Amino acid sequence: MVYIREAHARDVWPIGDAVSRTLDTPHTDRERCMLAQLMRKELQMDLPFFVDRVENSFETHFAPWPFRFYVIDTEARLQYKSQPTKDLTHCPVELDAFLKSMYGK
């Protein structure tokens, strides 16, 4: 999991939910890490977790917004990159099938 910039901060594009009404865009890596930890806790995510720096280099190079699925192996090689469906979303079923074919259950 890579946490990228907060798309719905109140000073960027608030959507009216409880979170976006209270959060501003982080201006330091520490502030972004704090938001990532908040999200991880609220969503009870138990995955390896990384945070893009405020310079947004991961976002710039990989274009994951609003979301995208990647599988990177232990040698830092890209093994899978989801492609948008005709509805302009990304299908987790395809990711699941890839993971099962490569790594089993």
Sequence and secondary structure as in RCSB ss.txt:
>XXXX:A:sequence
MVYIREAHARDVWPIGDAVSRTLDTPHTDRERCMLAQLMRKELQMDLPFFVDRVENSFETHFAPWPFRFYVIDTE
ARLQYKSQPTKDLTHCPVELDAFLKSMYGK
>XXXX:A:secstr
 EE   TT TTT   SSTTTTT     SHHHHHHHHHHHHHHTT  S  EE  TT HHHHHH  SS   EEE TT
S EEEE    TTSS  HHHHHHHHHHHH  
